[in-house]
Structure formats: C-alpha cells, structure tokens
Amino acid sequence: MSILDKVVRIEKTIEKLAARKDAPVTALEIRRAILDDVEEQVTPAGRSRRVFPYDEVAIEVLGGDSRSRTATTARRASGPALPARAELEAVLDPDAGFLEAIRDRLQEAGCERPGRLNVSVTVLRKARPDWKAGILFRVAYTRTPSPAAHQPPVREGAATQPAAPSADAARPAQIVVLEGDATKKAYTLSGERTNIGRLAEVTDRHRRVVRRNQIVFLDADSETSQTVSRAQAHIRFTPPAEYRLFDDHSSYGTRIVRGGRMIELPSGSPRGARLQAGDEIYFGRARVMFQIK
C-alpha cells in the first residue's frame, strides 16, 4: 500500500468517526486511527530500508468527562459522542501496552524497530482553538537533535572556518512546466507555501484579491490551461527538506504520476501528499515535474 493510499485510508477513518451520529466513538477506534497515523510517517531510507524518523510522539485527544454519567454518550454540537477520559487513558497508556503497540505496528509496516521512543498522551476536554471542526485527535512528531560533536577549544587569535551549508539547503526544489502555458518554464520553490493556479491574482466578485499564485498558468485559450483552476493547489515546505502537495478543491483535480502509477489527491484534503524528486504532477491536464536541483 502506497503512502498516499494510507493517508486516504486514515482520512476516511477520521471523517467517518467525526461524522458518525448513530453511536459514540469508542476509545479503541481512536487508538486504531492513531496507530494508522503513526504508520503513515514511515519513510524509505534506501536499499529497501524503511525507518520511522522520529523519537518523540505527542498525542492530544478529545475525551468526555469520566465523572459524568453521560460521559460516553454526551454528544458534541458538531461531532460524535466522545469516549470517557478514563477509557482513553487506559487504552492509550504508553506504559500499559500502547508504546509496544506502536513498535509492533511500525515493525509490521516493514520499519526497523525504533530504539528510543517517547510517547506522551494528553486527553483534552475541548479542542484546541486551531483545530478544524471534526478533529478528534492530533499527533505531533519530533526528533531530538543529536548532540553536537565535540569541538576543540579555539585558541586566541586562531581563525575560525564558517560552517558548511547543509546538503538540503544547497539543493532547492523546483517545478518544471512540461505541458501548459505558464509565465515561466521553471519555478524555484521558496518560502513556506507556494500557490499554483491560473492567473497571478484571484479576486472575488467585488474584485478584492483573495489569493496570489506563485506558479502561474496563463488564462489562455488553450484547452490545457483552461483545465487549471484559479486556485488549483499549493505546495507546503517543512524543514529540513519535506515538500507536500495539496489540492485546493480544483475543478479537474490534481494527480501525481510516480513510477508509472497514478495517485489522485483527495480534493481539499488537509494532509496532502509528500512529493519525491522526479514526480510528474497533473494540474487538470497541465503537466509539470518536481525536481531537486
């Protein structure tokens, strides 16, 4: 199963849980959804190796008040009933089997069994202000920086050498236009977010600018360019070197061709798909290539 297939599966699971009205969501269902999310973070490491590149996993999950009689059936205004806090704490306790369940899931996914792995779980009574409607949990993944190598003391008057730039910093990514009319043949990706669409500026019916595109397809008469929506998609950069593509509810869809396989991005999905060097991307019928210089 590809990474995108797993993402879609997780999203569908979460959406079904968040939209369900007929029965309360159980703690075990949330546990399985979190394990699916953890598995999705596994990345290739060359020569058929797969690794989990994090050693800190912080989980925040919504739960009902375990002191209330209706804790497991009290329904939120815009979502399903929540499991009681005590139930969530029991099934997500790292010291009572949940940490080992994560290790087992990673091993089943073909990943090297991680050594040091810290997992923390916080049960919340209400969602964080920045959470979107319907979110039942959030998982934050981090890696503890390795200790800096021992440096010999610098003698007074000794010249110091500037630090060499990292390999990632020296290899910016770019989008090369293969089919379609655009303002450039190649765009270097810079900044945290790069918008893609037809026209440089998108306006509302009052002619107010609501979006600016950095990768711009022309509003030409060609059939190819007309299939690119004005707000087609965007690419988000996460240091040190992750680029993720998101479809912004485009009319003709956004797809990735990788290794001869077509990957369809879910319209408006908040998770997107991680890009790899050499990916061909279709914005409608316009075609580009993602490259690492």
TORKOL-4160 file (C-alpha; in steps of 0.2 Angstrom, whole numbers, padded with zeros to 4 digits, m for minus):
293
<pt num="1" X="0000" Y="0000" Z="0000"/>
<pt num="2" X="0007" Y="0017" Z="m0005"/>
<pt num="3" X="0009" Y="0032" Z="0007"/>
<pt num="4" X="m0005" Y="0041" Z="m0001"/>
<pt num="5" X="m0016" Y="0026" Z="0000"/>
<pt num="6" X="m0013" Y="0025" Z="0018"/>
<pt num="7" X="m0016" Y="0044" Z="0020"/>
<pt num="8" X="m0033" Y="0042" Z="0011"/>
<pt num="9" X="m0037" Y="0027" Z="0022"/>
<pt num="10" X="m0033" Y="0037" Z="0038"/>
<pt num="11" X="m0043" Y="0052" Z="0032"/>
<pt num="12" X="m0058" Y="0042" Z="0028"/>
<pt num="13" X="m0057" Y="0033" Z="0045"/>
<pt num="14" X="m0056" Y="0050" Z="0054"/>
<pt num="15" X="m0070" Y="0058" Z="0044"/>
<pt num="16" X="m0082" Y="0043" Z="0047"/>
<pt num="17" X="m0078" Y="0044" Z="0066"/>
<pt num="18" X="m0081" Y="0063" Z="0066"/>
<pt num="19" X="m0097" Y="0062" Z="0056"/>
<pt num="20" X="m0105" Y="0047" Z="0064"/>
<pt num="21" X="m0121" Y="0050" Z="0073"/>
<pt num="22" X="m0128" Y="0033" Z="0076"/>
<pt num="23" X="m0116" Y="0028" Z="0090"/>
<pt num="24" X="m0102" Y="0035" Z="0101"/>
<pt num="25" X="m0084" Y="0034" Z="0095"/>
<pt num="26" X="m0075" Y="0021" Z="0105"/>
<pt num="27" X="m0058" Y="0023" Z="0113"/>
<pt num="28" X="m0052" Y="0008" Z="0103"/>
<pt num="29" X="m0057" Y="0016" Z="0087"/>
<pt num="30" X="m0047" Y="0031" Z="0091"/>
<pt num="31" X="m0032" Y="0020" Z="0096"/>
<pt num="32" X="m0033" Y="0011" Z="0079"/>
<pt num="33" X="m0034" Y="0028" Z="0070"/>
<pt num="34" X="m0019" Y="0035" Z="0079"/>
<pt num="35" X="m0009" Y="0019" Z="0075"/>
<pt num="36" X="m0013" Y="0021" Z="0057"/>
<pt num="37" X="m0007" Y="0039" Z="0058"/>
<pt num="38" X="0010" Y="0033" Z="0066"/>
<pt num="39" X="0012" Y="0020" Z="0052"/>
<pt num="40" X="0010" Y="0034" Z="0038"/>
<pt num="41" X="0025" Y="0043" Z="0045"/>
<pt num="42" X="0037" Y="0028" Z="0040"/>
<pt num="43" X="0049" Y="0034" Z="0026"/>
<pt num="44" X="0060" Y="0025" Z="0014"/>
<pt num="45" X="0079" Y="0025" Z="0018"/>
<pt num="46" X="0087" Y="0017" Z="0003"/>
<pt num="47" X="0090" Y="m0001" Z="m0002"/>
<pt num="48" X="0073" Y="m0007" Z="0003"/>
<pt num="49" X="0075" Y="0000" Z="0021"/>
<pt num="50" X="0061" Y="0009" Z="0030"/>
<pt num="51" X="0063" Y="0020" Z="0045"/>
<pt num="52" X="0052" Y="0030" Z="0057"/>
<pt num="53" X="0062" Y="0046" Z="0058"/>
<pt num="54" X="0056" Y="0052" Z="0075"/>
<pt num="55" X="0059" Y="0048" Z="0093"/>
<pt num="56" X="0046" Y="0059" Z="0101"/>
<pt num="57" X="0027" Y="0057" Z="0098"/>
<pt num="58" X="0015" Y="0068" Z="0107"/>
<pt num="59" X="m0004" Y="0064" Z="0106"/>
<pt num="60" X="m0018" Y="0075" Z="0111"/>
<pt num="61" X="m0035" Y="0068" Z="0110"/>
<pt num="62" X="m0053" Y="0073" Z="0114"/>
<pt num="63" X="m0062" Y="0064" Z="0128"/>
<pt num="64" X="m0078" Y="0065" Z="0138"/>
<pt num="65" X="m0078" Y="0069" Z="0157"/>
<pt num="66" X="m0076" Y="0052" Z="0166"/>
<pt num="67" X="m0085" Y="0059" Z="0181"/>
<pt num="68" X="m0101" Y="0062" Z="0171"/>
<pt num="69" X="m0114" Y="0048" Z="0169"/>
<pt num="70" X="m0117" Y="0053" Z="0151"/>
<pt num="71" X="m0098" Y="0054" Z="0148"/>
<pt num="72" X="m0098" Y="0041" Z="0134"/>
<pt num="73" X="m0115" Y="0047" Z="0126"/>
<pt num="74" X="m0114" Y="0066" Z="0128"/>
<pt num="75" X="m0114" Y="0072" Z="0110"/>
<pt num="76" X="m0104" Y="0087" Z="0105"/>
<pt num="77" X="m0113" Y="0100" Z="0095"/>
<pt num="78" X="m0104" Y="0097" Z="0078"/>
<pt num="79" X="m0097" Y="0079" Z="0081"/>
<pt num="80" X="m0100" Y="0062" Z="0088"/>
<pt num="81" X="m0101" Y="0056" Z="0106"/>
<pt num="82" X="m0084" Y="0055" Z="0114"/>
<pt num="83" X="m0076" Y="0041" Z="0124"/>
<pt num="84" X="m0074" Y="0044" Z="0143"/>
<pt num="85" X="m0057" Y="0051" Z="0148"/>
<pt num="86" X="m0053" Y="0036" Z="0159"/>
<pt num="87" X="m0056" Y="0024" Z="0144"/>
<pt num="88" X="m0044" Y="0034" Z="0133"/>
<pt num="89" X="m0031" Y="0035" Z="0146"/>
<pt num="90" X="m0032" Y="0016" Z="0148"/>
<pt num="91" X="m0031" Y="0011" Z="0130"/>
<pt num="92" X="m0018" Y="0024" Z="0126"/>
<pt num="93" X="m0006" Y="0022" Z="0141"/>
<pt num="94" X="0011" Y="0020" Z="0135"/>
<pt num="95" X="0016" Y="0010" Z="0150"/>
<pt num="96" X="0002" Y="m0002" Z="0148"/>
<pt num="97" X="0005" Y="m0008" Z="0131"/>
<pt num="98" X="0002" Y="0007" Z="0119"/>
<pt num="99" X="0020" Y="0010" Z="0117"/>
<pt num="100" X="0023" Y="m0008" Z="0112"/>
<pt num="101" X="0008" Y="m0007" Z="0100"/>
<pt num="102" X="0016" Y="0007" Z="0091"/>
<pt num="103" X="0033" Y="m0003" Z="0090"/>
<pt num="104" X="0023" Y="m0018" Z="0083"/>
<pt num="105" X="0014" Y="m0008" Z="0070"/>
<pt num="106" X="0030" Y="0000" Z="0064"/>
<pt num="107" X="0038" Y="m0017" Z="0063"/>
<pt num="108" X="0023" Y="m0024" Z="0053"/>
<pt num="109" X="0025" Y="m0009" Z="0041"/>
<pt num="110" X="0042" Y="m0015" Z="0037"/>
<pt num="111" X="0051" Y="m0002" Z="0048"/>
<pt num="112" X="0066" Y="m0005" Z="0058"/>
<pt num="113" X="0060" Y="m0007" Z="0076"/>
<pt num="114" X="0064" Y="0010" Z="0084"/>
<pt num="115" X="0075" Y="0010" Z="0099"/>
<pt num="116" X="0072" Y="0026" Z="0109"/>
<pt num="117" X="0054" Y="0031" Z="0108"/>
<pt num="118" X="0045" Y="0043" Z="0120"/>
<pt num="119" X="0026" Y="0043" Z="0118"/>
<pt num="120" X="0015" Y="0056" Z="0128"/>
<pt num="121" X="m0004" Y="0056" Z="0128"/>
<pt num="122" X="m0015" Y="0071" Z="0134"/>
<pt num="123" X="m0034" Y="0069" Z="0135"/>
<pt num="124" X="m0042" Y="0086" Z="0132"/>
<pt num="125" X="m0060" Y="0091" Z="0137"/>
<pt num="126" X="m0061" Y="0103" Z="0122"/>
<pt num="127" X="m0052" Y="0105" Z="0105"/>
<pt num="128" X="m0038" Y="0117" Z="0104"/>
<pt num="129" X="m0043" Y="0134" Z="0096"/>
<pt num="130" X="m0033" Y="0130" Z="0080"/>
<pt num="131" X="m0041" Y="0113" Z="0077"/>
<pt num="132" X="m0053" Y="0111" Z="0062"/>
<pt num="133" X="m0070" Y="0105" Z="0065"/>
<pt num="134" X="m0072" Y="0086" Z="0067"/>
<pt num="135" X="m0054" Y="0083" Z="0073"/>
<pt num="136" X="m0054" Y="0070" Z="0087"/>
<pt num="137" X="m0035" Y="0069" Z="0090"/>
<pt num="138" X="m0019" Y="0077" Z="0084"/>
<pt num="139" X="m0001" Y="0069" Z="0084"/>
<pt num="140" X="0015" Y="0079" Z="0084"/>
<pt num="141" X="0031" Y="0070" Z="0078"/>
<pt num="142" X="0048" Y="0077" Z="0083"/>
<pt num="143" X="0066" Y="0071" Z="0083"/>
<pt num="144" X="0078" Y="0076" Z="0097"/>
<pt num="145" X="0093" Y="0084" Z="0089"/>
<pt num="146" X="0109" Y="0074" Z="0091"/>
<pt num="147" X="0122" Y="0081" Z="0102"/>
<pt num="148" X="0134" Y="0092" Z="0093"/>
<pt num="149" X="0151" Y="0084" Z="0090"/>
<pt num="150" X="0165" Y="0089" Z="0102"/>
<pt num="151" X="0174" Y="0104" Z="0096"/>
<pt num="152" X="0192" Y="0108" Z="0101"/>
<pt num="153" X="0194" Y="0124" Z="0110"/>
<pt num="154" X="0198" Y="0139" Z="0099"/>
<pt num="155" X="0215" Y="0147" Z="0104"/>
<pt num="156" X="0215" Y="0166" Z="0105"/>
<pt num="157" X="0219" Y="0173" Z="0088"/>
<pt num="158" X="0215" Y="0157" Z="0079"/>
<pt num="159" X="0205" Y="0159" Z="0063"/>
<pt num="160" X="0188" Y="0150" Z="0063"/>
<pt num="161" X="0180" Y="0142" Z="0047"/>
<pt num="162" X="0162" Y="0146" Z="0043"/>
<pt num="163" X="0150" Y="0131" Z="0045"/>
<pt num="164" X="0147" Y="0122" Z="0028"/>
<pt num="165" X="0129" Y="0124" Z="0022"/>
<pt num="166" X="0119" Y="0108" Z="0024"/>
<pt num="167" X="0115" Y="0097" Z="0009"/>
<pt num="168" X="0097" Y="0101" Z="0010"/>
<pt num="169" X="0100" Y="0120" Z="0010"/>
<pt num="170" X="0111" Y="0118" Z="m0005"/>
<pt num="171" X="0098" Y="0108" Z="m0015"/>
<pt num="172" X="0082" Y="0119" Z="m0018"/>
<pt num="173" X="0067" Y="0111" Z="m0026"/>
<pt num="174" X="0059" Y="0117" Z="m0042"/>
<pt num="175" X="0044" Y="0115" Z="m0053"/>
<pt num="176" X="0047" Y="0112" Z="m0072"/>
<pt num="177" X="0032" Y="0115" Z="m0083"/>
<pt num="178" X="0031" Y="0101" Z="m0096"/>
<pt num="179" X="0013" Y="0105" Z="m0104"/>
<pt num="180" X="0003" Y="0120" Z="m0102"/>
<pt num="181" X="0005" Y="0139" Z="m0104"/>
<pt num="182" X="0014" Y="0147" Z="m0089"/>
<pt num="183" X="0023" Y="0163" Z="m0085"/>
<pt num="184" X="0039" Y="0153" Z="m0084"/>
<pt num="185" X="0047" Y="0136" Z="m0089"/>
<pt num="186" X="0054" Y="0133" Z="m0072"/>
<pt num="187" X="0049" Y="0139" Z="m0054"/>
<pt num="188" X="0061" Y="0138" Z="m0039"/>
<pt num="189" X="0051" Y="0134" Z="m0023"/>
<pt num="190" X="0055" Y="0147" Z="m0010"/>
<pt num="191" X="0045" Y="0151" Z="0006"/>
<pt num="192" X="0034" Y="0140" Z="0017"/>
<pt num="193" X="0020" Y="0140" Z="0004"/>
<pt num="194" X="0019" Y="0140" Z="m0015"/>
<pt num="195" X="0002" Y="0143" Z="m0023"/>
<pt num="196" X="m0002" Y="0136" Z="m0040"/>
<pt num="197" X="m0016" Y="0142" Z="m0051"/>
<pt num="198" X="m0022" Y="0151" Z="m0067"/>
<pt num="199" X="m0019" Y="0170" Z="m0065"/>
<pt num="200" X="m0007" Y="0178" Z="m0054"/>
<pt num="201" X="m0021" Y="0186" Z="m0043"/>
<pt num="202" X="m0038" Y="0178" Z="m0039"/>
<pt num="203" X="m0051" Y="0190" Z="m0035"/>
<pt num="204" X="m0069" Y="0188" Z="m0028"/>
<pt num="205" X="m0085" Y="0196" Z="m0036"/>
<pt num="206" X="m0081" Y="0213" Z="m0028"/>
<pt num="207" X="m0063" Y="0212" Z="m0036"/>
<pt num="208" X="m0054" Y="0210" Z="m0020"/>
<pt num="209" X="m0039" Y="0200" Z="m0021"/>
<pt num="210" X="m0041" Y="0184" Z="m0011"/>
<pt num="211" X="m0026" Y="0174" Z="m0017"/>
<pt num="212" X="m0009" Y="0176" Z="m0025"/>
<pt num="213" X="m0002" Y="0162" Z="m0035"/>
<pt num="214" X="0017" Y="0160" Z="m0037"/>
<pt num="215" X="0016" Y="0147" Z="m0050"/>
<pt num="216" X="0005" Y="0155" Z="m0063"/>
<pt num="217" X="m0003" Y="0147" Z="m0078"/>
<pt num="218" X="m0010" Y="0159" Z="m0091"/>
<pt num="219" X="m0028" Y="0162" Z="m0094"/>
<pt num="220" X="m0026" Y="0157" Z="m0112"/>
<pt num="221" X="m0037" Y="0149" Z="m0125"/>
<pt num="222" X="m0028" Y="0133" Z="m0124"/>
<pt num="223" X="m0038" Y="0118" Z="m0118"/>
<pt num="224" X="m0024" Y="0113" Z="m0107"/>
<pt num="225" X="m0023" Y="0129" Z="m0097"/>
<pt num="226" X="m0041" Y="0131" Z="m0095"/>
<pt num="227" X="m0041" Y="0115" Z="m0085"/>
<pt num="228" X="m0031" Y="0123" Z="m0072"/>
<pt num="229" X="m0042" Y="0131" Z="m0058"/>
<pt num="230" X="m0038" Y="0148" Z="m0052"/>
<pt num="231" X="m0035" Y="0141" Z="m0035"/>
<pt num="232" X="m0028" Y="0124" Z="m0041"/>
<pt num="233" X="m0016" Y="0118" Z="m0027"/>
<pt num="234" X="m0002" Y="0123" Z="m0016"/>
<pt num="235" X="0015" Y="0116" Z="m0010"/>
<pt num="236" X="0020" Y="0117" Z="0008"/>
<pt num="237" X="0038" Y="0116" Z="0013"/>
<pt num="238" X="0043" Y="0109" Z="0030"/>
<pt num="239" X="0061" Y="0110" Z="0036"/>
<pt num="240" X="0073" Y="0102" Z="0033"/>
<pt num="241" X="0068" Y="0095" Z="0016"/>
<pt num="242" X="0049" Y="0090" Z="0015"/>
<pt num="243" X="0038" Y="0096" Z="0001"/>
<pt num="244" X="0020" Y="0092" Z="0002"/>
<pt num="245" X="0007" Y="0095" Z="m0011"/>
<pt num="246" X="m0012" Y="0099" Z="m0008"/>
<pt num="247" X="m0027" Y="0101" Z="m0019"/>
<pt num="248" X="m0037" Y="0116" Z="m0016"/>
<pt num="249" X="m0054" Y="0110" Z="m0022"/>
<pt num="250" X="m0049" Y="0111" Z="m0040"/>
<pt num="251" X="m0062" Y="0108" Z="m0054"/>
<pt num="252" X="m0052" Y="0095" Z="m0064"/>
<pt num="253" X="m0041" Y="0088" Z="m0050"/>
<pt num="254" X="m0023" Y="0086" Z="m0045"/>
<pt num="255" X="m0013" Y="0070" Z="m0048"/>
<pt num="256" X="0004" Y="0063" Z="m0046"/>
<pt num="257" X="0012" Y="0050" Z="m0058"/>
<pt num="258" X="0026" Y="0041" Z="m0049"/>
<pt num="259" X="0034" Y="0025" Z="m0055"/>
<pt num="260" X="0021" Y="0023" Z="m0069"/>
<pt num="261" X="0007" Y="0024" Z="m0056"/>
<pt num="262" X="m0006" Y="0037" Z="m0055"/>
<pt num="263" X="m0010" Y="0045" Z="m0037"/>
<pt num="264" X="m0026" Y="0055" Z="m0036"/>
<pt num="265" X="m0025" Y="0069" Z="m0022"/>
<pt num="266" X="m0042" Y="0070" Z="m0012"/>
<pt num="267" X="m0050" Y="0087" Z="m0016"/>
<pt num="268" X="m0046" Y="0099" Z="m0002"/>
<pt num="269" X="m0038" Y="0086" Z="0009"/>
<pt num="270" X="m0029" Y="0093" Z="0024"/>
<pt num="271" X="m0015" Y="0080" Z="0023"/>
<pt num="272" X="m0009" Y="0081" Z="0005"/>
<pt num="273" X="0004" Y="0070" Z="m0002"/>
<pt num="274" X="0023" Y="0071" Z="0001"/>
<pt num="275" X="0032" Y="0074" Z="m0015"/>
<pt num="276" X="0048" Y="0065" Z="m0022"/>
<pt num="277" X="0061" Y="0070" Z="m0034"/>
<pt num="278" X="0055" Y="0065" Z="m0052"/>
<pt num="279" X="0036" Y="0066" Z="m0048"/>
<pt num="280" X="0026" Y="0071" Z="m0063"/>
<pt num="281" X="0011" Y="0082" Z="m0057"/>
<pt num="282" X="m0005" Y="0085" Z="m0067"/>
<pt num="283" X="m0015" Y="0101" Z="m0063"/>
<pt num="284" X="m0030" Y="0096" Z="m0073"/>
<pt num="285" X="m0022" Y="0092" Z="m0090"/>
<pt num="286" X="m0007" Y="0104" Z="m0087"/>
<pt num="287" X="0009" Y="0093" Z="m0083"/>
<pt num="288" X="0024" Y="0098" Z="m0073"/>
<pt num="289" X="0039" Y="0089" Z="m0064"/>
<pt num="290" X="0045" Y="0091" Z="m0047"/>
<pt num="291" X="0064" Y="0091" Z="m0046"/>
<pt num="292" X="0078" Y="0093" Z="m0033"/>
<pt num="293" X="0092" Y="0104" Z="m0041"/>
